[in-house]
């Protein structure tokens, strides 16, 4: 399980865009979003760098 802190994720719309960015990379990924802590947990076979790059490309670069 990979964990990312995304400071720019502030609402439900942001959370859904973050989740979609991960799903575009790996449709089988499991995603947990915690808006109050601005944390996303991702269970995927993709490496951390690939997930971080997908998030950044969507406009939600992890810290």
C-alpha positions as CSV (number, residue, x, y, z in Angstrom):
1,X,0.0,0.0,0.0
2,X,1.4,3.4,-1.1
3,X,0.5,6.6,0.8
4,X,0.6,10.1,-0.7
5,X,-0.1,13.5,0.9
6,X,-1.8,15.8,-1.6
7,X,-2.1,19.3,-0.2
8,X,-4.1,20.6,-3.3
9,X,-6.9,18.0,-2.7
10,X,-9.5,20.0,-0.9
11,X,-13.0,18.7,-1.9
12,X,-14.9,15.7,-3.2
13,X,-14.3,16.8,-6.8
14,X,-10.5,16.8,-6.2
15,X,-10.7,13.4,-4.6
16,X,-12.6,11.9,-7.6
17,X,-10.0,13.4,-10.0
18,X,-7.2,11.9,-7.9
19,X,-9.0,8.5,-7.9
20,X,-9.5,8.7,-11.7
21,X,-5.9,9.5,-12.3
22,X,-4.9,6.3,-10.5
23,X,-7.6,4.2,-12.2
24,X,-6.3,5.5,-15.6
25,X,-2.9,4.1,-14.7
26,X,-4.2,0.8,-13.1
27,X,-7.9,0.0,-13.4
28,X,-7.6,-2.7,-10.7
29,X,-6.1,-0.3,-8.1
30,X,-7.8,0.1,-4.8
31,X,-7.9,3.7,-3.6
32,X,-8.7,5.2,-0.2
33,X,-9.0,9.0,0.1
34,X,-9.0,10.8,3.4
35,X,-9.9,14.4,2.7
36,X,-9.4,15.8,6.2
37,X,-5.8,14.7,6.2
38,X,-5.3,15.1,2.5
39,X,-4.0,11.6,2.2
40,X,-4.5,9.0,-0.5
41,X,-3.7,5.3,-0.1
42,X,-3.2,3.3,-3.2
43,X,-3.0,-0.5,-3.5
44,X,-1.5,-1.1,-6.9
45,X,1.1,-3.2,-8.8
46,X,2.4,0.0,-10.3
47,X,5.6,1.5,-8.8
48,X,5.4,4.6,-6.6
49,X,7.1,6.9,-9.2
50,X,4.5,6.0,-11.8
51,X,1.6,6.7,-9.4
52,X,3.1,10.0,-8.3
53,X,3.7,11.0,-12.0
54,X,0.0,10.2,-12.8
55,X,-1.2,12.3,-9.9
56,X,1.1,15.2,-10.9
57,X,-0.1,15.0,-14.5
58,X,-3.7,15.3,-13.2
59,X,-2.7,18.4,-11.3
60,X,-2.4,16.8,-7.9
61,X,1.3,16.4,-7.3
62,X,2.0,14.6,-4.0
63,X,4.1,16.2,-1.4
